[in-house]
Amino acid sequence: MTSTPHLLCVDDDTDILALLTNFFRKHSHIVSTAANSTEMFAILKNQPIDLVIADCVFAFTMCVP
């Protein structure tokens, strides 16, 4: 039996987070959201996540010192 995928959507734009959340929940995924890196790391530390979907600019700034 396959478990339901748990996604983490990360974006500082609440409209984008709502759009992604509605889309993936409609397709039977579990969705958590984070508006910044602090929230993202707290979720990643405490919950098993199958996939992180992040804003490209946000993801780039996380990787570049």
PDBQT receptor file of N, H, CA, C and O in Angstrom, charges set to zero:
ATOM      1  N   MET A   1       0.837  -1.183   0.000  1.00  0.00    +0.000 N 
ATOM      2  CA  MET A   1       0.000   0.000   0.000  1.00  0.00    +0.000 C 
ATOM      3  C   MET A   1       0.882   1.247   0.000  1.00  0.00    +0.000 C 
ATOM      4  O   MET A   1       1.823   1.342   0.788  1.00  0.00    +0.000 OA
ATOM      5  N   THR A   2       0.589   2.178  -0.858  1.00  0.00    +0.000 N 
ATOM      6  H   THR A   2      -0.175   2.102  -1.498  1.00  0.00    +0.000 HD
ATOM      7  CA  THR A   2       1.364   3.398  -0.991  1.00  0.00    +0.000 C 
ATOM      8  C   THR A   2       0.810   4.472  -0.061  1.00  0.00    +0.000 C 
ATOM      9  O   THR A   2      -0.403   4.663   0.031  1.00  0.00    +0.000 OA
ATOM     10  N   SER A   3       1.710   5.170   0.624  1.00  0.00    +0.000 N 
ATOM     11  H   SER A   3       2.695   5.015   0.549  1.00  0.00    +0.000 HD
ATOM     12  CA  SER A   3       1.258   6.248   1.502  1.00  0.00    +0.000 C 
ATOM     13  C   SER A   3       0.988   7.513   0.689  1.00  0.00    +0.000 C 
ATOM     14  O   SER A   3       1.503   7.672  -0.418  1.00  0.00    +0.000 OA
ATOM     15  N   THR A   4       0.192   8.391   1.240  1.00  0.00    +0.000 N 
ATOM     16  H   THR A   4      -0.225   8.261   2.139  1.00  0.00    +0.000 HD
ATOM     17  CA  THR A   4      -0.123   9.658   0.591  1.00  0.00    +0.000 C 
ATOM     18  C   THR A   4       1.097  10.570   0.655  1.00  0.00    +0.000 C 
ATOM     19  O   THR A   4       1.650  10.779   1.735  1.00  0.00    +0.000 OA
ATOM     20  N   PRO A   5       1.529  11.122  -0.489  1.00  0.00    +0.000 N 
ATOM     21  CA  PRO A   5       2.693  12.014  -0.479  1.00  0.00    +0.000 C 
ATOM     22  C   PRO A   5       2.456  13.265   0.380  1.00  0.00    +0.000 C 
ATOM     23  O   PRO A   5       1.379  13.861   0.356  1.00  0.00    +0.000 OA
ATOM     24  N   HIS A   6       3.482  13.639   1.131  1.00  0.00    +0.000 N 
ATOM     25  H   HIS A   6       4.357  13.155   1.151  1.00  0.00    +0.000 HD
ATOM     26  CA  HIS A   6       3.424  14.844   1.962  1.00  0.00    +0.000 C 
ATOM     27  C   HIS A   6       4.347  15.883   1.336  1.00  0.00    +0.000 C 
ATOM     28  O   HIS A   6       5.562  15.694   1.274  1.00  0.00    +0.000 OA
ATOM     29  N   LEU A   7       3.762  16.973   0.879  1.00  0.00    +0.000 N 
ATOM     30  H   LEU A   7       2.775  17.126   0.930  1.00  0.00    +0.000 HD
ATOM     31  CA  LEU A   7       4.498  18.037   0.208  1.00  0.00    +0.000 C 
ATOM     32  C   LEU A   7       4.669  19.231   1.137  1.00  0.00    +0.000 C 
ATOM     33  O   LEU A   7       3.816  19.512   1.980  1.00  0.00    +0.000 OA
ATOM     34  N   LEU A   8       5.779  19.920   0.966  1.00  0.00    +0.000 N 
ATOM     35  H   LEU A   8       6.471  19.692   0.281  1.00  0.00    +0.000 HD
ATOM     36  CA  LEU A   8       6.021  21.186   1.658  1.00  0.00    +0.000 C 
ATOM     37  C   LEU A   8       6.194  22.264   0.601  1.00  0.00    +0.000 C 
ATOM     38  O   LEU A   8       7.136  22.223  -0.190  1.00  0.00    +0.000 OA
ATOM     39  N   CYS A   9       5.290  23.222   0.590  1.00  0.00    +0.000 N 
ATOM     40  H   CYS A   9       4.525  23.255   1.233  1.00  0.00    +0.000 HD
ATOM     41  CA  CYS A   9       5.354  24.350  -0.346  1.00  0.00    +0.000 C 
ATOM     42  C   CYS A   9       5.901  25.551   0.402  1.00  0.00    +0.000 C 
ATOM     43  O   CYS A   9       5.410  25.907   1.473  1.00  0.00    +0.000 OA
ATOM     44  N   VAL A  10       6.933  26.178  -0.179  1.00  0.00    +0.000 N 
ATOM     45  H   VAL A  10       7.332  25.888  -1.049  1.00  0.00    +0.000 HD
ATOM     46  CA  VAL A  10       7.608  27.300   0.476  1.00  0.00    +0.000 C 
ATOM     47  C   VAL A  10       7.582  28.505  -0.451  1.00  0.00    +0.000 C 
ATOM     48  O   VAL A  10       8.112  28.461  -1.561  1.00  0.00    +0.000 OA
ATOM     49  N   ASP A  11       6.963  29.575   0.015  1.00  0.00    +0.000 N 
ATOM     50  H   ASP A  11       6.532  29.611   0.916  1.00  0.00    +0.000 HD
ATOM     51  CA  ASP A  11       6.899  30.815  -0.771  1.00  0.00    +0.000 C 
ATOM     52  C   ASP A  11       6.458  31.936   0.152  1.00  0.00    +0.000 C 
ATOM     53  O   ASP A  11       5.653  31.712   1.056  1.00  0.00    +0.000 OA
ATOM     54  N   ASP A  12       6.969  33.128  -0.061  1.00  0.00    +0.000 N 
ATOM     55  H   ASP A  12       7.622  33.310  -0.796  1.00  0.00    +0.000 HD
ATOM     56  CA  ASP A  12       6.549  34.265   0.760  1.00  0.00    +0.000 C 
ATOM     57  C   ASP A  12       5.277  34.916   0.217  1.00  0.00    +0.000 C 
ATOM     58  O   ASP A  12       4.740  35.833   0.839  1.00  0.00    +0.000 OA
ATOM     59  N   ASP A  13       4.799  34.461  -0.917  1.00  0.00    +0.000 N 
ATOM     60  H   ASP A  13       5.235  33.716  -1.423  1.00  0.00    +0.000 HD
ATOM     61  CA  ASP A  13       3.576  34.983  -1.531  1.00  0.00    +0.000 C 
ATOM     62  C   ASP A  13       2.402  34.091  -1.114  1.00  0.00    +0.000 C 
ATOM     63  O   ASP A  13       2.308  32.943  -1.547  1.00  0.00    +0.000 OA
ATOM     64  N   THR A  14       1.518  34.618  -0.280  1.00  0.00    +0.000 N 
ATOM     65  H   THR A  14       1.594  35.551   0.071  1.00  0.00    +0.000 HD
ATOM     66  CA  THR A  14       0.411  33.816   0.246  1.00  0.00    +0.000 C 
ATOM     67  C   THR A  14      -0.559  33.356  -0.846  1.00  0.00    +0.000 C 
ATOM     68  O   THR A  14      -1.185  32.305  -0.715  1.00  0.00    +0.000 OA
ATOM     69  N   ASP A  15      -0.684  34.131  -1.911  1.00  0.00    +0.000 N 
ATOM     70  H   ASP A  15      -0.175  34.985  -2.018  1.00  0.00    +0.000 HD
ATOM     71  CA  ASP A  15      -1.560  33.721  -3.016  1.00  0.00    +0.000 C 
ATOM     72  C   ASP A  15      -1.010  32.473  -3.714  1.00  0.00    +0.000 C 
ATOM     73  O   ASP A  15      -1.770  31.571  -4.066  1.00  0.00    +0.000 OA
ATOM     74  N   ILE A  16       0.285  32.424  -3.911  1.00  0.00    +0.000 N 
ATOM     75  H   ILE A  16       0.903  33.157  -3.625  1.00  0.00    +0.000 HD
ATOM     76  CA  ILE A  16       0.923  31.258  -4.533  1.00  0.00    +0.000 C 
ATOM     77  C   ILE A  16       0.776  30.044  -3.622  1.00  0.00    +0.000 C 
ATOM     78  O   ILE A  16       0.464  28.949  -4.090  1.00  0.00    +0.000 OA
ATOM     79  N   LEU A  17       1.000  30.236  -2.322  1.00  0.00    +0.000 N 
ATOM     80  H   LEU A  17       1.254  31.126  -1.942  1.00  0.00    +0.000 HD
ATOM     81  CA  LEU A  17       0.836  29.119  -1.386  1.00  0.00    +0.000 C 
ATOM     82  C   LEU A  17      -0.593  28.584  -1.413  1.00  0.00    +0.000 C 
ATOM     83  O   LEU A  17      -0.800  27.371  -1.391  1.00  0.00    +0.000 OA
ATOM     84  N   ALA A  18      -1.569  29.471  -1.461  1.00  0.00    +0.000 N 
ATOM     85  H   ALA A  18      -1.401  30.456  -1.479  1.00  0.00    +0.000 HD
ATOM     86  CA  ALA A  18      -2.974  29.034  -1.512  1.00  0.00    +0.000 C 
ATOM     87  C   ALA A  18      -3.258  28.259  -2.795  1.00  0.00    +0.000 C 
ATOM     88  O   ALA A  18      -3.934  27.231  -2.764  1.00  0.00    +0.000 OA
ATOM     89  N   LEU A  19      -2.751  28.743  -3.907  1.00  0.00    +0.000 N 
ATOM     90  H   LEU A  19      -2.202  29.579  -3.931  1.00  0.00    +0.000 HD
ATOM     91  CA  LEU A  19      -2.945  28.072  -5.192  1.00  0.00    +0.000 C 
ATOM     92  C   LEU A  19      -2.347  26.663  -5.169  1.00  0.00    +0.000 C 
ATOM     93  O   LEU A  19      -3.005  25.696  -5.552  1.00  0.00    +0.000 OA
ATOM     94  N   LEU A  20      -1.101  26.557  -4.719  1.00  0.00    +0.000 N 
ATOM     95  H   LEU A  20      -0.567  27.342  -4.407  1.00  0.00    +0.000 HD
ATOM     96  CA  LEU A  20      -0.446  25.251  -4.650  1.00  0.00    +0.000 C 
ATOM     97  C   LEU A  20      -1.153  24.314  -3.673  1.00  0.00    +0.000 C 
ATOM     98  O   LEU A  20      -1.357  23.138  -3.973  1.00  0.00    +0.000 OA
ATOM     99  N   THR A  21      -1.520  24.828  -2.525  1.00  0.00    +0.000 N 
ATOM    100  H   THR A  21      -1.355  25.784  -2.281  1.00  0.00    +0.000 HD
ATOM    101  CA  THR A  21      -2.207  24.020  -1.517  1.00  0.00    +0.000 C 
ATOM    102  C   THR A  21      -3.519  23.474  -2.062  1.00  0.00    +0.000 C 
ATOM    103  O   THR A  21      -3.793  22.280  -1.943  1.00  0.00    +0.000 OA
ATOM    104  N   ASN A  22      -4.322  24.331  -2.651  1.00  0.00    +0.000 N 
ATOM    105  H   ASN A  22      -4.100  25.302  -2.748  1.00  0.00    +0.000 HD
ATOM    106  CA  ASN A  22      -5.609  23.890  -3.195  1.00  0.00    +0.000 C 
ATOM    107  C   ASN A  22      -5.431  22.855  -4.286  1.00  0.00    +0.000 C 
ATOM    108  O   ASN A  22      -6.159  21.862  -4.318  1.00  0.00    +0.000 OA
ATOM    109  N   PHE A  23      -4.478  23.064  -5.181  1.00  0.00    +0.000 N 
ATOM    110  H   PHE A  23      -3.886  23.870  -5.155  1.00  0.00    +0.000 HD
ATOM    111  CA  PHE A  23      -4.247  22.139  -6.283  1.00  0.00    +0.000 C 
ATOM    112  C   PHE A  23      -3.838  20.759  -5.766  1.00  0.00    +0.000 C 
ATOM    113  O   PHE A  23      -4.427  19.748  -6.149  1.00  0.00    +0.000 OA
ATOM    114  N   PHE A  24      -2.829  20.722  -4.899  1.00  0.00    +0.000 N 
ATOM    115  H   PHE A  24      -2.351  21.543  -4.588  1.00  0.00    +0.000 HD
ATOM    116  CA  PHE A  24      -2.315  19.432  -4.456  1.00  0.00    +0.000 C 
ATOM    117  C   PHE A  24      -3.265  18.715  -3.505  1.00  0.00    +0.000 C 
ATOM    118  O   PHE A  24      -3.333  17.486  -3.527  1.00  0.00    +0.000 OA
ATOM    119  N   ARG A  25      -3.993  19.440  -2.679  1.00  0.00    +0.000 N 
ATOM    120  H   ARG A  25      -3.938  20.438  -2.661  1.00  0.00    +0.000 HD
ATOM    121  CA  ARG A  25      -4.988  18.784  -1.817  1.00  0.00    +0.000 C 
ATOM    122  C   ARG A  25      -6.130  18.209  -2.651  1.00  0.00    +0.000 C 
ATOM    123  O   ARG A  25      -6.671  17.153  -2.323  1.00  0.00    +0.000 OA
ATOM    124  N   LYS A  26      -6.489  18.893  -3.713  1.00  0.00    +0.000 N 
ATOM    125  H   LYS A  26      -6.049  19.751  -3.980  1.00  0.00    +0.000 HD
ATOM    126  CA  LYS A  26      -7.524  18.387  -4.611  1.00  0.00    +0.000 C 
ATOM    127  C   LYS A  26      -7.091  17.067  -5.243  1.00  0.00    +0.000 C 
ATOM    128  O   LYS A  26      -7.929  16.246  -5.616  1.00  0.00    +0.000 OA
ATOM    129  N   HIS A  27      -5.777  16.868  -5.360  1.00  0.00    +0.000 N 
ATOM    130  H   HIS A  27      -5.096  17.535  -5.056  1.00  0.00    +0.000 HD
ATOM    131  CA  HIS A  27      -5.231  15.645  -5.931  1.00  0.00    +0.000 C 
ATOM    132  C   HIS A  27      -4.741  14.683  -4.838  1.00  0.00    +0.000 C 
ATOM    133  O   HIS A  27      -3.862  13.853  -5.065  1.00  0.00    +0.000 OA
ATOM    134  N   SER A  28      -5.333  14.821  -3.657  1.00  0.00    +0.000 N 
ATOM    135  H   SER A  28      -6.048  15.496  -3.472  1.00  0.00    +0.000 HD
ATOM    136  CA  SER A  28      -5.142  13.877  -2.539  1.00  0.00    +0.000 C 
ATOM    137  C   SER A  28      -3.742  13.843  -1.938  1.00  0.00    +0.000 C 
ATOM    138  O   SER A  28      -3.296  12.799  -1.462  1.00  0.00    +0.000 OA
ATOM    139  N   HIS A  29      -3.051  14.969  -1.957  1.00  0.00    +0.000 N 
ATOM    140  H   HIS A  29      -3.412  15.817  -2.344  1.00  0.00    +0.000 HD
ATOM    141  CA  HIS A  29      -1.745  15.058  -1.305  1.00  0.00    +0.000 C 
ATOM    142  C   HIS A  29      -1.913  15.755   0.049  1.00  0.00    +0.000 C 
ATOM    143  O   HIS A  29      -2.829  16.555   0.240  1.00  0.00    +0.000 OA
ATOM    144  N   ILE A  30      -1.033  15.446   0.959  1.00  0.00    +0.000 N 
ATOM    145  H   ILE A  30      -0.289  14.796   0.803  1.00  0.00    +0.000 HD
ATOM    146  CA  ILE A  30      -0.954  16.176   2.223  1.00  0.00    +0.000 C 
ATOM    147  C   ILE A  30      -0.026  17.358   1.964  1.00  0.00    +0.000 C 
ATOM    148  O   ILE A  30       1.063  17.181   1.419  1.00  0.00    +0.000 OA
ATOM    149  N   VAL A  31      -0.445  18.562   2.348  1.00  0.00    +0.000 N 
ATOM    150  H   VAL A  31      -1.330  18.707   2.790  1.00  0.00    +0.000 HD
ATOM    151  CA  VAL A  31       0.339  19.762   2.061  1.00  0.00    +0.000 C 
ATOM    152  C   VAL A  31       0.598  20.552   3.336  1.00  0.00    +0.000 C 
ATOM    153  O   VAL A  31      -0.324  20.873   4.085  1.00  0.00    +0.000 OA
ATOM    154  N   SER A  32       1.868  20.860   3.565  1.00  0.00    +0.000 N 
ATOM    155  H   SER A  32       2.617  20.600   2.956  1.00  0.00    +0.000 HD
ATOM    156  CA  SER A  32       2.268  21.808   4.597  1.00  0.00    +0.000 C 
ATOM    157  C   SER A  32       2.833  23.027   3.876  1.00  0.00    +0.000 C 
ATOM    158  O   SER A  32       3.331  22.918   2.756  1.00  0.00    +0.000 OA
ATOM    159  N   THR A  33       2.754  24.183   4.520  1.00  0.00    +0.000 N 
ATOM    160  H   THR A  33       2.349  24.272   5.430  1.00  0.00    +0.000 HD
ATOM    161  CA  THR A  33       3.271  25.397   3.891  1.00  0.00    +0.000 C 
ATOM    162  C   THR A  33       4.199  26.135   4.847  1.00  0.00    +0.000 C 
ATOM    163  O   THR A  33       4.093  26.027   6.069  1.00  0.00    +0.000 OA
ATOM    164  N   ALA A  34       5.113  26.888   4.241  1.00  0.00    +0.000 N 
ATOM    165  H   ALA A  34       5.200  26.975   3.249  1.00  0.00    +0.000 HD
ATOM    166  CA  ALA A  34       6.027  27.737   4.997  1.00  0.00    +0.000 C 
ATOM    167  C   ALA A  34       6.230  29.024   4.208  1.00  0.00    +0.000 C 
ATOM    168  O   ALA A  34       6.340  29.005   2.982  1.00  0.00    +0.000 OA
ATOM    169  N   ALA A  35       6.278  30.140   4.928  1.00  0.00    +0.000 N 
ATOM    170  H   ALA A  35       6.189  30.155   5.924  1.00  0.00    +0.000 HD
ATOM    171  CA  ALA A  35       6.444  31.443   4.284  1.00  0.00    +0.000 C 
ATOM    172  C   ALA A  35       7.887  31.928   4.318  1.00  0.00    +0.000 C 
ATOM    173  O   ALA A  35       8.221  32.936   3.695  1.00  0.00    +0.000 OA
ATOM    174  N   ASN A  36       8.747  31.210   5.047  1.00  0.00    +0.000 N 
ATOM    175  H   ASN A  36       8.476  30.391   5.553  1.00  0.00    +0.000 HD
ATOM    176  CA  ASN A  36      10.151  31.620   5.140  1.00  0.00    +0.000 C 
ATOM    177  C   ASN A  36      11.014  30.422   5.541  1.00  0.00    +0.000 C 
ATOM    178  O   ASN A  36      10.503  29.335   5.808  1.00  0.00    +0.000 OA
ATOM    179  N   SER A  37      12.320  30.640   5.578  1.00  0.00    +0.000 N 
ATOM    180  H   SER A  37      12.735  31.523   5.362  1.00  0.00    +0.000 HD
ATOM    181  CA  SER A  37      13.229  29.531   5.865  1.00  0.00    +0.000 C 
ATOM    182  C   SER A  37      13.110  29.027   7.304  1.00  0.00    +0.000 C 
ATOM    183  O   SER A  37      13.300  27.838   7.557  1.00  0.00    +0.000 OA
ATOM    184  N   THR A  38      12.803  29.903   8.231  1.00  0.00    +0.000 N 
ATOM    185  H   THR A  38      12.649  30.869   8.025  1.00  0.00    +0.000 HD
ATOM    186  CA  THR A  38      12.639  29.476   9.625  1.00  0.00    +0.000 C 
ATOM    187  C   THR A  38      11.500  28.477   9.739  1.00  0.00    +0.000 C 
ATOM    188  O   THR A  38      11.648  27.428  10.366  1.00  0.00    +0.000 OA
ATOM    189  N   GLU A  39      10.358  28.804   9.129  1.00  0.00    +0.000 N 
ATOM    190  H   GLU A  39      10.239  29.656   8.619  1.00  0.00    +0.000 HD
ATOM    191  CA  GLU A  39       9.220  27.892   9.136  1.00  0.00    +0.000 C 
ATOM    192  C   GLU A  39       9.556  26.596   8.395  1.00  0.00    +0.000 C 
ATOM    193  O   GLU A  39       9.205  25.505   8.843  1.00  0.00    +0.000 OA
ATOM    194  N   MET A  40      10.238  26.729   7.261  1.00  0.00    +0.000 N 
ATOM    195  H   MET A  40      10.523  27.616   6.897  1.00  0.00    +0.000 HD
ATOM    196  CA  MET A  40      10.576  25.565   6.458  1.00  0.00    +0.000 C 
ATOM    197  C   MET A  40      11.433  24.579   7.256  1.00  0.00    +0.000 C 
ATOM    198  O   MET A  40      11.134  23.385   7.292  1.00  0.00    +0.000 OA
ATOM    199  N   PHE A  41      12.500  25.077   7.895  1.00  0.00    +0.000 N 
ATOM    200  H   PHE A  41      12.743  26.046   7.866  1.00  0.00    +0.000 HD
ATOM    201  CA  PHE A  41      13.389  24.190   8.637  1.00  0.00    +0.000 C 
ATOM    202  C   PHE A  41      12.697  23.581   9.856  1.00  0.00    +0.000 C 
ATOM    203  O   PHE A  41      12.990  22.441  10.216  1.00  0.00    +0.000 OA
ATOM    204  N   ALA A  42      11.794  24.310  10.492  1.00  0.00    +0.000 N 
ATOM    205  H   ALA A  42      11.556  25.236  10.199  1.00  0.00    +0.000 HD
ATOM    206  CA  ALA A  42      11.043  23.759  11.622  1.00  0.00    +0.000 C 
ATOM    207  C   ALA A  42      10.168  22.587  11.167  1.00  0.00    +0.000 C 
ATOM    208  O   ALA A  42      10.090  21.560  11.841  1.00  0.00    +0.000 OA
ATOM    209  N   ILE A  43       9.522  22.753  10.032  1.00  0.00    +0.000 N 
ATOM    210  H   ILE A  43       9.585  23.587   9.484  1.00  0.00    +0.000 HD
ATOM    211  CA  ILE A  43       8.686  21.675   9.492  1.00  0.00    +0.000 C 
ATOM    212  C   ILE A  43       9.549  20.488   9.095  1.00  0.00    +0.000 C 
ATOM    213  O   ILE A  43       9.219  19.348   9.422  1.00  0.00    +0.000 OA
ATOM    214  N   LEU A  44      10.650  20.740   8.395  1.00  0.00    +0.000 N 
ATOM    215  H   LEU A  44      10.918  21.667   8.130  1.00  0.00    +0.000 HD
ATOM    216  CA  LEU A  44      11.527  19.654   7.963  1.00  0.00    +0.000 C 
ATOM    217  C   LEU A  44      12.116  18.882   9.145  1.00  0.00    +0.000 C 
ATOM    218  O   LEU A  44      12.354  17.678   9.053  1.00  0.00    +0.000 OA
ATOM    219  N   LYS A  45      12.344  19.577  10.239  1.00  0.00    +0.000 N 
ATOM    220  H   LYS A  45      12.151  20.556  10.314  1.00  0.00    +0.000 HD
ATOM    221  CA  LYS A  45      12.906  18.935  11.429  1.00  0.00    +0.000 C 
ATOM    222  C   LYS A  45      11.886  18.034  12.114  1.00  0.00    +0.000 C 
ATOM    223  O   LYS A  45      12.254  17.024  12.714  1.00  0.00    +0.000 OA
ATOM    224  N   ASN A  46      10.607  18.393  12.029  1.00  0.00    +0.000 N 
ATOM    225  H   ASN A  46      10.308  19.213  11.542  1.00  0.00    +0.000 HD
ATOM    226  CA  ASN A  46       9.580  17.714  12.814  1.00  0.00    +0.000 C 
ATOM    227  C   ASN A  46       8.631  16.812  12.034  1.00  0.00    +0.000 C 
ATOM    228  O   ASN A  46       7.864  16.066  12.642  1.00  0.00    +0.000 OA
ATOM    229  N   GLN A  47       8.663  16.860  10.712  1.00  0.00    +0.000 N 
ATOM    230  H   GLN A  47       9.286  17.466  10.218  1.00  0.00    +0.000 HD
ATOM    231  CA  GLN A  47       7.718  16.075   9.927  1.00  0.00    +0.000 C 
ATOM    232  C   GLN A  47       8.433  15.405   8.761  1.00  0.00    +0.000 C 
ATOM    233  O   GLN A  47       9.336  15.989   8.161  1.00  0.00    +0.000 OA
ATOM    234  N   PRO A  48       8.030  14.178   8.441  1.00  0.00    +0.000 N 
ATOM    235  CA  PRO A  48       8.585  13.560   7.235  1.00  0.00    +0.000 C 
ATOM    236  C   PRO A  48       7.959  14.190   5.993  1.00  0.00    +0.000 C 
ATOM    237  O   PRO A  48       6.739  14.173   5.833  1.00  0.00    +0.000 OA
ATOM    238  N   ILE A  49       8.782  14.737   5.127  1.00  0.00    +0.000 N 
ATOM    239  H   ILE A  49       9.774  14.750   5.257  1.00  0.00    +0.000 HD
ATOM    240  CA  ILE A  49       8.329  15.401   3.908  1.00  0.00    +0.000 C 
ATOM    241  C   ILE A  49       8.863  14.634   2.710  1.00  0.00    +0.000 C 
ATOM    242  O   ILE A  49      10.040  14.275   2.674  1.00  0.00    +0.000 OA
ATOM    243  N   ASP A  50       8.006  14.384   1.732  1.00  0.00    +0.000 N 
ATOM    244  H   ASP A  50       7.051  14.676   1.762  1.00  0.00    +0.000 HD
ATOM    245  CA  ASP A  50       8.410  13.657   0.530  1.00  0.00    +0.000 C 
ATOM    246  C   ASP A  50       8.978  14.576  -0.546  1.00  0.00    +0.000 C 
ATOM    247  O   ASP A  50       9.859  14.176  -1.308  1.00  0.00    +0.000 OA
ATOM    248  N   LEU A  51       8.472  15.812  -0.609  1.00  0.00    +0.000 N 
ATOM    249  H   LEU A  51       7.757  16.136   0.009  1.00  0.00    +0.000 HD
ATOM    250  CA  LEU A  51       8.892  16.733  -1.665  1.00  0.00    +0.000 C 
ATOM    251  C   LEU A  51       8.753  18.166  -1.186  1.00  0.00    +0.000 C 
ATOM    252  O   LEU A  51       7.740  18.530  -0.588  1.00  0.00    +0.000 OA
ATOM    253  N   VAL A  52       9.769  18.982  -1.446  1.00  0.00    +0.000 N 
ATOM    254  H   VAL A  52      10.591  18.687  -1.932  1.00  0.00    +0.000 HD
ATOM    255  CA  VAL A  52       9.710  20.414  -1.155  1.00  0.00    +0.000 C 
ATOM    256  C   VAL A  52       9.569  21.154  -2.478  1.00  0.00    +0.000 C 
ATOM    257  O   VAL A  52      10.344  20.940  -3.411  1.00  0.00    +0.000 OA
ATOM    258  N   ILE A  53       8.573  22.024  -2.545  1.00  0.00    +0.000 N 
ATOM    259  H   ILE A  53       7.943  22.198  -1.788  1.00  0.00    +0.000 HD
ATOM    260  CA  ILE A  53       8.374  22.885  -3.715  1.00  0.00    +0.000 C 
ATOM    261  C   ILE A  53       8.608  24.309  -3.224  1.00  0.00    +0.000 C 
ATOM    262  O   ILE A  53       7.861  24.826  -2.393  1.00  0.00    +0.000 OA
ATOM    263  N   ALA A  54       9.664  24.938  -3.756  1.00  0.00    +0.000 N 
ATOM    264  H   ALA A  54      10.271  24.518  -4.431  1.00  0.00    +0.000 HD
ATOM    265  CA  ALA A  54      10.043  26.260  -3.263  1.00  0.00    +0.000 C 
ATOM    266  C   ALA A  54      10.110  27.266  -4.404  1.00  0.00    +0.000 C 
ATOM    267  O   ALA A  54      10.426  26.926  -5.544  1.00  0.00    +0.000 OA
ATOM    268  N   ASP A  55       9.809  28.489  -4.071  1.00  0.00    +0.000 N 
ATOM    269  H   ASP A  55       9.551  28.766  -3.145  1.00  0.00    +0.000 HD
ATOM    270  CA  ASP A  55       9.976  29.622  -4.978  1.00  0.00    +0.000 C 
ATOM    271  C   ASP A  55      11.426  29.616  -5.470  1.00  0.00    +0.000 C 
ATOM    272  O   ASP A  55      12.347  29.475  -4.665  1.00  0.00    +0.000 OA
ATOM    273  N   CYS A  56      11.636  29.764  -6.763  1.00  0.00    +0.000 N 
ATOM    274  H   CYS A  56      10.888  29.878  -7.417  1.00  0.00    +0.000 HD
ATOM    275  CA  CYS A  56      12.991  29.713  -7.339  1.00  0.00    +0.000 C 
ATOM    276  C   CYS A  56      13.920  30.747  -6.716  1.00  0.00    +0.000 C 
ATOM    277  O   CYS A  56      15.059  30.423  -6.381  1.00  0.00    +0.000 OA
ATOM    278  N   VAL A  57      13.469  31.959  -6.556  1.00  0.00    +0.000 N 
ATOM    279  H   VAL A  57      12.543  32.223  -6.829  1.00  0.00    +0.000 HD
ATOM    280  CA  VAL A  57      14.303  33.006  -5.981  1.00  0.00    +0.000 C 
ATOM    281  C   VAL A  57      14.610  32.672  -4.525  1.00  0.00    +0.000 C 
ATOM    282  O   VAL A  57      15.739  32.845  -4.067  1.00  0.00    +0.000 OA
ATOM    283  N   PHE A  58      13.604  32.195  -3.804  1.00  0.00    +0.000 N 
ATOM    284  H   PHE A  58      12.687  32.054  -4.176  1.00  0.00    +0.000 HD
ATOM    285  CA  PHE A  58      13.795  31.802  -2.410  1.00  0.00    +0.000 C 
ATOM    286  C   PHE A  58      14.819  30.679  -2.317  1.00  0.00    +0.000 C 
ATOM    287  O   PHE A  58      15.742  30.747  -1.504  1.00  0.00    +0.000 OA
ATOM    288  N   ALA A  59      14.666  29.655  -3.135  1.00  0.00    +0.000 N 
ATOM    289  H   ALA A  59      13.917  29.599  -3.795  1.00  0.00    +0.000 HD
ATOM    290  CA  ALA A  59      15.589  28.524  -3.115  1.00  0.00    +0.000 C 
ATOM    291  C   ALA A  59      17.007  28.967  -3.446  1.00  0.00    +0.000 C 
ATOM    292  O   ALA A  59      17.959  28.490  -2.828  1.00  0.00    +0.000 OA
ATOM    293  N   PHE A  60      17.164  29.867  -4.405  1.00  0.00    +0.000 N 
ATOM    294  H   PHE A  60      16.391  30.254  -4.907  1.00  0.00    +0.000 HD
ATOM    295  CA  PHE A  60      18.485  30.359  -4.772  1.00  0.00    +0.000 C 
ATOM    296  C   PHE A  60      19.138  31.120  -3.629  1.00  0.00    +0.000 C 
ATOM    297  O   PHE A  60      20.331  30.949  -3.377  1.00  0.00    +0.000 OA
ATOM    298  N   THR A  61      18.380  31.953  -2.935  1.00  0.00    +0.000 N 
ATOM    299  H   THR A  61      17.411  32.092  -3.139  1.00  0.00    +0.000 HD
ATOM    300  CA  THR A  61      18.952  32.737  -1.829  1.00  0.00    +0.000 C 
ATOM    301  C   THR A  61      19.330  31.849  -0.662  1.00  0.00    +0.000 C 
ATOM    302  O   THR A  61      20.205  32.215   0.123  1.00  0.00    +0.000 OA
ATOM    303  N   MET A  62      18.689  30.677  -0.521  1.00  0.00    +0.000 N 
ATOM    304  H   MET A  62      17.978  30.380  -1.159  1.00  0.00    +0.000 HD
ATOM    305  CA  MET A  62      19.035  29.740   0.548  1.00  0.00    +0.000 C 
ATOM    306  C   MET A  62      20.399  29.092   0.271  1.00  0.00    +0.000 C 
ATOM    307  O   MET A  62      21.101  28.702   1.205  1.00  0.00    +0.000 OA
ATOM    308  N   CYS A  63      20.768  28.979  -0.991  1.00  0.00    +0.000 N 
ATOM    309  H   CYS A  63      20.197  29.296  -1.749  1.00  0.00    +0.000 HD
ATOM    310  CA  CYS A  63      21.990  28.265  -1.373  1.00  0.00    +0.000 C 
ATOM    311  C   CYS A  63      23.203  29.162  -1.544  1.00  0.00    +0.000 C 
ATOM    312  O   CYS A  63      24.335  28.678  -1.549  1.00  0.00    +0.000 OA
ATOM    313  N   VAL A  64      22.986  30.449  -1.682  1.00  0.00    +0.000 N 
ATOM    314  H   VAL A  64      22.067  30.842  -1.678  1.00  0.00    +0.000 HD
ATOM    315  CA  VAL A  64      24.093  31.385  -1.939  1.00  0.00    +0.000 C 
ATOM    316  C   VAL A  64      24.374  32.187  -0.677  1.00  0.00    +0.000 C 
ATOM    317  O   VAL A  64      23.491  32.871  -0.159  1.00  0.00    +0.000 OA
ATOM    318  N   PRO A  65      25.615  32.102  -0.178  1.00  0.00    +0.000 N 
ATOM    319  CA  PRO A  65      25.938  32.867   1.061  1.00  0.00    +0.000 C 
ATOM    320  C   PRO A  65      25.966  34.359   0.820  1.00  0.00    +0.000 C 
ATOM    321  O   PRO A  65      26.218  35.130   1.746  1.00  0.00    +0.000 OA
TER     322      PRO A  65
